[in-house]
Amino acid sequence: MVHDNKVVSFSGQKPPARFSLPASLVRLRDASGQSLKSVLASFFDRADDALFELADRAGTNLDQTAYFDAMRELRLRRKAMVVSILQYVSQAFNEIGRFQPQQSARSLDEVDEDSLSLVDHSQLEQQVAVDNLINKLRNRYTEQIRLLTVRVGHLVPGIELKDAQMPLSPEIICGGVAEACADLDIDIRAKLVVLKLFDRLLADTLGDFYKEANRTLITEGVMPDMKRPPTGKVPSRSGQRGSGDSSVPTSARGQADSPSESQGMSQSQATFSELSALLHRGESNSVTGGSPVGESYIDTDRLMARLTEAQSSSRQWGYGTVVPLNEQLQPILRSGDGNSLSVGQVDSDVINLVSMLFDFILEDRQLHPVMKALIGRLQIPVLKVALSDKNFFNRGGHPVRKLLNELALSAIGWTEKKVGQRDPLRDKIESVVDRVLSEFTTNVSLFEELLKDFSHFMDLDRRRRELVEQRLRDAEEGRARQERASQAAEGLVQELTEQRDLPEPVAGLLSEAWTRYLQWVVLREGEDSDRWQHARNLTEQLVWSVDPRPVTDTTRADLLRAIPAIVDDLRKALQEISWDPFATDAAIRDLELAHVDVFQRLVTAPSRPESPPEPEDLPDAEPTSEQPIEPPVAVPAAEDAVKATPLPAEPEEPAVVVRETPAQGGADTEAASVSPEWLQKAESLRVGSWIELTRDETRVRCKLAAFIKATGKYIFVNRSGAKVAEYLRQELAADMEAGNISMLDDGLIFDRALESIIDNLRNSRKD
């Protein structure tokens, strides 16, 4: 066979080596594809109704045409767009780690100003719309996205996977949306309408999509016990292992003291035999001692019966009282005549390990003493579980372990309420503990029932707090935009009125009504818009009309031509923000009087044969004929856009602001004395991290709810979602360096306790 130069023969050739996607990721890709397909189908149904409603309520023919164009194009392109988005997401799976999302995932702050001029205006508007959707998704579903990213990264340990490269990340999904919308045969106005609909409709439905994706990986056994994303870097494959992960070498599981990789695995998944071996090699003293001669022996069944009899005794403890396990066991391990009873070696090891676990939990500074006391009452029930099931120590999905982790996680930000004040979380934890003490014998299904009920309670509570926090974030972002708009407006007025002699009424107009209009322009269209440039030019003309400098032979003629247009544009601008019509008329009259004074001064002033001003210094107004002024048209939403800022819901408990942001100058001075190490730590603080603030010997626990980029503020809230503190980066770093802020570890408490035990036993053996 003669081969053409353009024909390649594959005979005898091996296919190029390619990355094989793990089976769990294949199932996630297929399941998420079906889920995303359902989400998109729901979106298109809702989008059609929404566009028709928008068209019906459109104020102008142009708007109505844009809505109808978008509706028609979506109907025609629906199937093609769904296929395009699904193919985009599937490609991110198949090329995991190598696939780069489109530029929409790139922050505008990272774009060079010079390159912006090379981007088509419509493309830039679409990019901004997609960026806004990405930011909204990341802010709204931070925890679920982070959990999914950690689990996906856990399945591909050899690949450096950035957050934006996670196949179901907001950058990937929104990149698919942007690519699908790019093919729509409509103008940019209608295309932005479609993107806004994605913003409004799609963002509200992706929460369940991310939860379902996490559940798919949990079903596959990928890190099933992880309820919160880790506080630091994403854990490596050896740091935490799902029960269904078969890729870890078998030899690593049988070594209690192997270096690096197997050591990391055994930290969270050590078997009872490994722990027992470490316990004896470390020469730890048993709480039951050995088996001295003359002591009576008690077998496991009799020990379990005695533990059940003594189980409810902890319900009689005083408020905040914690009795160590070895003290609770002393009367149990005595016979009727007062002699000590000995237990078998295995039972003795179990007792030692459970005692060490609760020693760690009860000494953990993350927990409030009241919560320690409540969890401490579970020592005997947990001991009974460990005695009857030796896999308790290495089974990550054990319901008892999961319940302990959930109780500790829920209590990390808890603070004691005042006497008589309702405390739903404490009441719920007390009810869980009471049911265990009164009902548990040997049936572990009770813990499964309690875990399910408590998780449901915490999901409802978490949803309520997320709503409160979202309102707080929206309020802070709105306040930041308002501050930025105020600074821009006031800065412009101050810049143009410096070295100018303005009549008092005109100065008042500029500082009040006109500054409000400038703020409105910034909030609505930004400082880079044509509208802002027009407002700036009008401000210059207004100032020049009451204080024309320099005065030349043509100044009077220039004023006569420009003043009618200035007054007319001023009136229209104030009408746009629904400024009081009577106040507007009064301001116009004051301005006309000021213009009369200017003309009188020009008549009496000596003529200056100076060169006329440059063209850019003259107003570009054309002479206009005097026309009757239309009555002002009210735009109710306009003033609200300037004044209104959403407020957070009233919290369950009063919010105490621990620190307010000082003047910028003080912050700069403070920053000079903060080391770069602490500045970097403050910058790396993630949203959702819990900290403990110390002020005047008062400790307040709160978490980072939001970082407001516009102002550089870190906003901290208590467990109820109410704001308790706000910091600039320099202030945060300074307080961290001074020890006034300490980080709280919100990792799984049982796993942390087990890791601590293993470390201590290893260190004691080395010593």
N, C-alpha and C positions, 0 to 999 in steps of 0.2 A: 504493500500500500504506500503510495507516494503521498506524503503529507504536505499540504499547503503551508506556507510560512505563517499564515494566520490561524492555523488549526493546531491545537496542542493535543498530543496523545497522552492519555492517562494510564495506559497499560504499563504495568510494572512499576508504577509510581505509588508511593504511600501518601495518603492525605496528610496535609500539614497538621502538626500537633496543635491542639486547641484546648482551652481551659474547659474542664468538665464541670458544669454547674452542679453543686450538691443537690441531692434528692429533695431535701427540705426546701431549698430555694426554688426548685422546679415546681413543687406543689404550691408554694407561696405565689409564684408567677401565675400559675393557672387559676388558682382560687381568687387572687386579687384582680385578675383580668375579668373574671365573671362579675365580681363585685363592682369593679369600676364601670363595666358595661351597664349594669343596672343603675348605677349612680348617674351615668350620662343620659340614659333613657329617661330617667325621672327629670333630669335637668332640661332636656329638650321639650318635654311635655309642659313643664312649668314655664319655660322661656317663651313658648308660643303664646300662652295665656298672658304672660306679663307684657310682652311686646304689643299684643293687641290692646291691652288696657292702657299702656302708655300712649299708643297712637290715638286712642279714643279721647284721652285727656290732654293731648298735645296742644300747646298754646299757639303754635304757628304752623303754617303749611310745611315749612322746611323741616321742623321736628317730626311732624307726622309722616312725611315722606321717608325720613331716615329710619323710623321705627318700622314702617311697612317694608322697606327694602331689606332691613335686617331679618324680619320675620319670613319673607319670601325666600331669601337666600338660605336661612337655616333649614327651612323645610326641604329645599332642593339638595342641600349638602349634608344633611343629617347623617346618613349612613357613612358617607366618605369621611366625615370629621371623626366619627366614633372609631372607624378603622384606623385612621391616622394617629389618633391619640393612643389607642391600644398598641399599635405597632411601635410607637415611640417608647412607651413604657417597657414593652417586651424587649426592645433593643437594649435598654438600660440594664435589664437582667442578663441578657446573653453576653454583653460586653462589660460586665460588672468590673469596676475599677478603672476601666479604660474609656468608658463612655463619658463624654463631656456635655453637660446640659447647655442649652443655647444661652446667649449672652444675657437673657432676661434675668438669670440668676446672679448677675454681676451687679454689685452695688453701684449706684450712681456716683457715690462719693469717690469711687475708685477710677472713674472715667476722667481722662484728661480733658481739660476745658477746650484745648485746641481741637481734639478729635470730635467734640460735640458738633462743631460747625460742619463736619463732613457727613453727619448722619441726617438722613431725610427727616423732615419735621414730623411726618406721619409715623415713620418708624420709631422715632423717639417717643411720641405719645403712646404708641402701643407698648413700647418697652417699659415705660413708667407704669402703665396700667397693670402689666404682668408682674412687675416688681412689687407693686402694692398688694396684689393677690398673694404672692409668695410670703411677704411679711405678715399679712393677716393670718395665713395658715400656720406659720411658724409660731406666732404669738398665741393663737387660739388653741393649738393642739401640741404645745411644746412637749409635754410629758409623753404622750403616746408616740410622737415622732421620734423622740430620743430613745424610748424603749425599743422601738422597731429598728432604729439604726444600730443600737448595741447588739441586738439579736442577729441582725443580718451580718454585721461585722464579725460576730462570733463564729459564723459558719464559714467565713473566708479569711482565716487568720493570716494567710500569706499575702493578702492584698491590702495595700494602703487605701482605705476607702474613706474619702471625705464625706462630710454630712450631705453635701449637695449631690453626691454620686450614689447615695442609697437609692435603689431602683424605684422606690415609692415616695421619695422625698418631694416636698412642695416644688423644688426646682425642676424635677423631672416631670411631674404631672403638669405644672404650669408651662413648661417648655413644650410639652405635647399640645397643650391648648393653644399656645402662641403659634406653633407650626400649622395647626389645623386652621386657625383663624387667618393666617397669612394668605391662604388660598381662596378666601371669600372674595367674590367679585362685587364688592361694594366699596363705597368711599370710606375714608377714615372716620367720618362722623358716625356712620352706621356700624363700622367695625368696633369703635369704642363703646357703642351701646351694647354690642354683643359681649365684649370683655367685661363691661360693668355688670351684665347679667350673670356671667360666670362668677364675678366677685360676690354678688348678692345671693345667688341661689346655690352655686356649687360649694362655696365655703361653709355654708351651714350644714351640709350633708356629709362632709368628709370625716367628721368625728367618728361616726360608726364604722366607716371604711377602715380607718387606722386601727380601731379596736379589734375589728374582725381580722385584720392582717396579723396583729399580735397574737390573737387567739389561735390562728392557724399555726404559727411557729410554736406556741405553747403545746398544742396538740402533738406536734412533731417532737416534743421533748427538748426544745431549745430554750434553756434558761427559764424553766417554768416557775421558779420561785421568785423571780425578780419582779417586784411590784413598783419600784421606783428606779429611775435611771441612776447610774453611779454618779457620785459627786465630782470625781476627778476624770482621768482619761478613761476611754472605753477599755474594759478589762480584756486581757488577752484570753486566748482559748483555754489556757490552763487555769485561769483565775476562777472560772465558774463554768460548770458543765451541766447541760441538761441530761435528764435521765435516759433520754433516747439517743444520746450521742455515742456512736460506736467507733468513732475515729481515734479515740485515745488508746494508746497501746495497753494491752492487758498487763504487761509487766509493770507498768507504772502504778497500777492499782494495788499491787501486792507489796510495795515497798513503803514502809512508814517513814523512812529517813533518806530517800533518794534526793539528790540535789536538784536545784532549779525547777525543771518542768514538772517532775512528779511531786516535788514539794509543794508547788503551787496548787496542783490538783488536790492533794490530800488536805490542804488547808480547809477546803469547803466540803469535801466528799470523803473524808477519812472513814474507814470501816471501824467497827468496834474492836476487831482484833488488832488493827494498827494502833488504835488509841490505847488499848490494854498493854500492848508491847511497849509503847512509849511511857506509859504510866509506871511500869516496873523497872524499865531501864533508867528512868529518871529518879528511882528510889523515892517516890512520893509516899508520904505516910497516909495510910488508909484511915478514914474516919471511924472504921470499926476495928482497927488494929489487925492483928493476925488472928490466930486461933489458939490462944494460950491453953495449956493443959487444964482440964477441969471445967472449961466453959461448955455449956450446952449448945447444941447446934440447932439452927432454925432454917428449914428449907424455904424455897421460893414461895410455895403455895401458902404456907403459914405466915410468911412475911407479908405477902399481898393481903391476906385477910386482916392482919393487924394494921396495915397501912390504911385499909378501907375504914376500919373502925375509928382511926385517929384523924381521918381526912377532914371531917367537918369541924375539928377543934380550932382551925385557923379562923373560922368565922367569928370566934369569940375574942380575937385579938383586939387590942385597943386601937384608936385612931392613929394611923401612920406607923404602927408597930410592925417590925419584921423580925421573925425568929429564924436564925440559920437552920439549914436542914439537919445538920448533925445534932443540934439541940432538940429538934423535934423527934429525932430517931432514938434518943437516949431512953425514954420510957418504953418505946416499942421494942427495943433490944434488951429488955430485962424480963426475967421470968417472974412468976408470982412470988417466989421467995426472995427476990431482989438480986439474984445472980445474973451476970451478963450472958447474953446469947450471942453466939458467933454465926456469921453467914458464910456461904461458900465464896470461893475466890472470884467467880464471875459476878455474883451479886455485889460483892464488895467493890469490884471495879466500877460497876454501874453506879453504885451509890457515890463513889468518889467523883466520877465524871459529872453526874447531875449536880452534885454539890458545887463543883468548880464552875459549871455553867451558870448557876444562879448567883455564885459569888461575883462573877463578872457582871451579870445583869444588875444586881443590887448595888454594885459600886459604880455603875456607869453614870457619868455626869450628865449624859444626854437626857436622862429621865428625871422627872420631878419626884421628890420623896413620896408624895401621895400615890403616884402611879407605881413606884417601886413596891410600895406596901401591897397594893392590889395584885400586881403580878407575882409578888413573892408568896402569896397564898396558894399559888399553883404548884409549889415545889413537890408536895407529896403526890398529887395526880400525875405530874410529869415523870416522877420517879417510877410510879406504877406502870406507866406506858413503856419506859425504857427497860424495865425488868421483864416485861412480857414480849417486847419486840426489840431485838438487838440491832435491827436495821434502822432504828430511830435516829442513830447518829449520822448515818451516811445517806439516808433517803431524803433528798431535798424537798420532795413533794409531800412529806408526811404532814397530815392535817394539824398535829399538835405543834410542830415547828412553825407551820404557816400561821397558825393562830397567834403564837407568841410573837412572831415578827409583825403581824398586823396590829396587835395591841400596842407594841412598842413604837411602831411607826406613827400610829394615830396620836400617841401621847407626846411626841417630840416637841411640838409647839404649844402644848397645853400649859395654861397657868391657872392657879387656883382662884376660884370665884369668891366673891364676898358672901358672908353668911346670908342665907335666904335667897340668893340669886340662883336661877335655874342653870344647871350644867348638864346638857344632854349627853356629852361624851363620857363624863365620869359615871353618870347613871347607867349608861349602856355597858361600860366595862365592868362595873360592879355586878350588873345582872348576869353577864357572861361568867364571871368568876363564881358567883353564887350557884349558878346552875351546875358548873363543873363540880363544886364541892358537895352539892346535895344529890346529884344524879349519877355521877361517873362511878362505875365499878370496874369493868374491864372492856366495855364496848367502846371502841374508838370512834364509832359513827357519830357519837354525841359531839365530838370535836368538829367533825365535818359539818354537822348541822349548825353548830354555833359559828363556825368560820363563814359559812354561806350567809347566815343572817347578819353577822357583823360586817362582812364585806358589802352587803347591800346597804346597810346603814351608812358606812363610810362613803360609798358611791354617791348617795343622796347628799350627804354633807359636803362632799368634795364638789359636787355640781353647784351647790348653793354658793360655796366660797369662790368658785371660779367665776360665777356671774358677778359677784361683788368685786372681785379683783379686776375683771374685765371692765367694769364701769369705772373703777379707779384708774386703770390704764388709759381708758378713753378720756377721762377728765384731765389727767396729767398731760397727755399728748395735746389735747385741746388747749390747755393752759399754756403749754410750751409754744404752740403755733400762735396763740394770742400774744404772748410776750415777744415773740420774734417779729410779728406784724407791727406791734406797738413800737419796738425799737426802730424798725425800718421807717415807719411813718414819722415818728418824732425826730429821727436823725435827719430825714430829708428836709423837714420844716426848719430845723435848727440850722442846717447847712445853707439853705437858701435865704434865711432871714438874718444871718450874721452880717454885721456891718451895714444893716439897713435901718432906716428910720421909718417905722411903720405906724400909722394911726392906731390908737388903742382898739377901736372896734374891729379893724382888719386883723390885728394881732390875735384878738380873741377868736375871730372866725377861723384863723389858721390853726390855732392850738386846740380847738374843740371840734367843730363840725367837719372842717377839712381834714384834720388828723384822723377822725373816725372814718371818713371816706377812703383815705389812703390805706388804713388798716384793712378795710373791707376788700380793696383791690388786691392786697397781698394775700389775704386768706383765700380769696376766690380764684385768683389766677397766678399768683406768685410774682416775685421781683424780676423775673426774666421775661415777663409777658409784654406784649405791645400795649396792653391796657395800662400797665404800670408806667411805661415810658410816656404814654400820653398824659397820665396824671402828673408826672414829673414836669413835663413841658408846661402844662396848664398852671402848675404851682409857680414856675418861674415867671410866666406871663402875669399872673396875679400880683406877685411881689413887685415886678417891674412896673406895673400899671399904677401903683400907689407911690412908688419911689423910683422914678426913671433916672438911671445914671448910666453913662454921662449924658448931660443935656446938650443937644445939638439943635441946629436949625430945623431938622426934620422930626424932632421928638414929638412935637404937638400933632403933626399929621399922622405919625405912626400910631400915637395913642387913639386918635379919632377913628382910625381904621380898625384897631385891635379890640378896643373896649367892648363893643357890642357882642362880639364872639366870646370874649372872656366871661362876660356876665351870663350869657346864654348857656355856655358849657358848665359854669358853676352851678346854675340852677338845676340843670339836668343831672349833674353828679349828685347833688344833695337829694334830689327826688329818688335816685336809685337806691339810696340807703334809707328811704322813708324818714328823712329828717323832718321835724315839725314844720309844716308849711308856713305857719305864722312866724316862726323863728327864721325860716329861710327868707321870707319877704323882708323882715327887719334887717337881716344881714345884707341883703341886696341894696336896701336903701342906704345903710351905713357905707357900703362900698361906693355907691353913686356919689354920696357927699364927699367921700375921700377923693374921688376922681375930680369933682368940681374944685376942691382945694388945690389939686395938682395943676389943673389948667390955670387957676388964678396965679399960682406961683410961677408958672411958665410965662405968663403975660408980664409980670413985674420983674422976672429974672433977666439979667443981661444976657444977650445972645453970645454963645461961645462957638467960634468958628472951628470946632473940633471935627476930626474925621468921624464920619458916621460909624455906628457900631457895626461889628461884623454881622453877617447874615444870620449866624446861629444865635446871636444875642437878641434878635428881633423876633417878636411873635409871628408865627406863620399863619395868622388869621387873615382871612379875606374879608373885605367890607361886606356887611350883611345889612339888609333892610330891616327896619324895626317891625317886628311881628308881635301880634298879641300872644301873651304867655298862656300856655295851656294849664289848666288846674293840675296839681301834682297827682301822679298815680301812685297809690299805696302799694308797696311790696312788703308784706308783713314779714317774710322770711329773711329779708336782707339784714335788718337790724339785729335779728336774732343771731345771724351768722357772725356778727361782730361781738355781741354781748354774751351770748349764751355759752356756757361751758357745762357739760354734764357732770353731775355730782354723784359720788358713790353712795350706795345704799347705807342706811343707818346701821352700824354694826351691833352685834349682840352685846358687846362690852365697850365702854368708852375708850376712845383712842387717845393715847398720850404721845404727843410728838416729842421724841427724845432729842432730836437735833434738827434745827432748821438751817438752811443754807445761808451762810454769811455773805457779805459783799465780796465781789470777785477779787478785789485787791488783797483781802485777807487770805483768800484761798491761794493766790499766787505766792504770798509770803510763806504760807504753810508748806506749799509744795516744794520749796527750795530745801527744806530740811528733811524731806521724806526720801528714803533710799529707793533706788530703782527696783530693788527686789520686791518691796511692798507695793509699789505702784503696779508692778506686773501682776501680783497676786490679786489686787483689787480689780484689775482689768479682766482677769480670768474668772472672776466670780460669775457663776451661771444663774440664770433665772430659776427660782425654785430652791436655791440653797438656803439652809437655815443657819442663823447666827444668833449669838447671845451678846446683847449690848449691856455694858456696865456704866451707869451714870449715877454719881452720888450714892454709891453703895446699893443702888437698885438695879436689878437684873431684869432685862426684858428680852424675851425670845421672839424673833420675827424672821421672816424669809424675804428674799429679794423677789418682788412681784414684777418689776419692770425696770428697764433701763431706757430712759427717754433720751434718744440720740440728739434731738434738737438742742436740749439744754445740758446734756451730759450728767443728768441726775439719776441716781440709784434710789428707787422707791422701795421701802420695806413695809410689810404689813404683818399684823398679828394673825393668829389662827382664824379669827373671824373675818379677815379680809380688810380690816380697817388700817389705814396708814398710821404708822407709829414713828417713822423716821425717813428722812431723805438726805442724801449725801452727794457731793461732787466727788470725783475720783480721788483728788488729792486729799480731801478730808477723810474719805473712807480708808485710804492707805495709811494716813497718819494715825487714825484710831486703831487700826489693826496692828501697827507697829508699837503703839503705846500699850497694847494689851486690853484696850477697852472693848474690842470686838474679838470674839473667839468663834471659830467655825464649829458647827454641830454636825456630827456624822449621822446622816439619815440612811445608812446602809442597814441591811438585815441584821437584827441584833443577835439572833441565834448563830448565824454564820460568823459574826464578829467575835462572839464568845468562844466558839469552837476554834477559830484561828488563834485567839489569845492563849487558849489552853495548850494547843500544839506548840506554839512558840515557846511558852514557858517550860513545857516538858523537854523540848529539845535543848533549850539553854541550860536547864538544870543538869541534863545529862553531860553536856560539854564541860560544865563546871566540875 
